[in-house]
Amino acid sequence: MTNNDCSQNQHLRAIATPLLGKWVPFILLHLAKDASSFAQLERAIEGISRKVLTENLNHLQASGLIIKYGEASTGFPVSYEVTSLGQGYVKVLNEAKNWLIMNQEALLQGRENPNNSR
């Protein structure tokens, strides 16, 4: 691997890191179905803390994958929606989700018997 490849990989890692978090797929797949408020997301995504949800929403918004409508301070409800850029990433997440569904038995079997070769 050349120095240029390493530099490009580091750059891509920096861009990708906020998009590969534990909760990101769940947030985006939920928002792809319907725009939601913070409270709706919090209820729909079991196990996520308010702090982590806020951090993830901020990262996704900064990356241009979601947009926030309204401001709590103005009395209007705040909702989040996937942008057209985010829709492209949702397609990738749906492909990954479908792959996981199709291969879940093999993946679980591999975890139970890590020394088995496939």
C-alpha positions in Angstrom: 0.0 0.0 0.0 1.4 3.4 -1.0 1.5 6.5 1.2 -1.2 8.0 -1.1 -3.5 4.9 -0.5 -2.9 5.3 3.3 -3.7 9.0 3.2 -6.9 8.3 1.2 -7.9 5.5 3.6 -7.4 7.8 6.6 -9.5 10.5 4.9 -12.3 8.0 4.1 -12.2 6.7 7.6 -12.6 10.2 9.0 -15.6 10.7 6.7 -17.2 7.3 7.4 -16.7 7.0 11.2 -19.8 9.1 12.2 -21.8 7.1 9.6 -20.9 3.7 10.9 -22.0 4.0 14.5 -24.0 1.4 16.3 -27.2 3.3 16.1 -26.9 5.1 12.7 -28.6 2.3 10.6 -31.5 2.2 13.0 -32.0 5.9 13.0 -31.7 6.3 9.2 -33.9 3.3 8.4 -36.6 4.6 10.8 -36.4 8.1 9.3 -36.5 6.7 5.8 -40.0 5.4 6.5 -41.3 8.7 7.9 -40.1 12.0 9.3 -40.0 11.8 13.1 -39.6 13.9 16.2 -36.8 13.3 18.7 -39.3 11.7 21.1 -40.7 9.4 18.3 -37.1 8.3 17.5 -36.3 7.8 21.2 -39.4 5.5 21.6 -38.9 3.6 18.3 -35.2 2.8 18.9 -35.1 0.7 22.0 -32.0 1.0 24.1 -30.6 4.3 22.8 -30.0 7.0 25.3 -31.0 10.7 24.8 -27.3 11.7 24.7 -26.3 9.1 22.1 -29.4 9.9 20.0 -28.6 13.6 20.1 -25.0 13.0 19.1 -26.0 10.7 16.2 -28.6 13.2 15.0 -26.0 16.0 15.1 -23.5 13.9 13.1 -26.0 12.8 10.5 -27.2 16.4 10.2 -23.6 17.7 9.8 -23.0 15.1 7.2 -26.0 16.2 5.2 -27.9 12.8 5.5 -30.8 14.2 7.5 -32.4 17.6 7.9 -34.0 19.1 11.0 -37.2 21.1 10.7 -38.5 23.5 13.3 -36.9 24.7 16.5 -38.0 23.7 20.0 -37.4 27.3 21.2 -40.0 28.6 18.8 -42.7 26.3 20.0 -42.9 24.5 16.6 -42.4 20.8 16.7 -38.9 19.6 15.7 -38.7 16.7 13.2 -36.0 15.0 11.3 -36.1 13.8 7.7 -33.7 11.9 5.4 -32.2 14.1 2.6 -31.7 12.9 -0.9 -28.0 12.2 0.0 -29.3 10.2 3.0 -31.6 8.2 0.7 -28.5 7.0 -1.2 -27.0 5.7 2.1 -30.4 4.2 3.1 -30.2 2.1 -0.1 -26.8 0.8 1.0 -28.2 0.1 4.5 -31.2 -1.8 3.1 -28.8 -3.9 1.0 -26.7 -4.7 4.1 -29.9 -5.5 6.1 -31.1 -7.9 3.4 -27.7 -9.5 3.3 -27.8 -10.0 7.1 -31.3 -11.5 6.9 -30.2 -13.9 4.1 -27.0 -15.0 5.9 -28.1 -14.8 9.6 -27.9 -18.5 10.2 -24.4 -18.9 8.8 -23.2 -15.8 10.7 -24.7 -17.1 14.0 -23.3 -20.6 13.4 -19.9 -19.1 12.8 -20.1 -17.3 16.1 -21.1 -20.5 17.9 -18.3 -22.5 16.2 -15.5 -20.1 15.3 -13.0 -22.9 14.4 -15.3 -24.3 11.7 -14.1 -23.4 8.2 -16.7 -22.4 5.6 
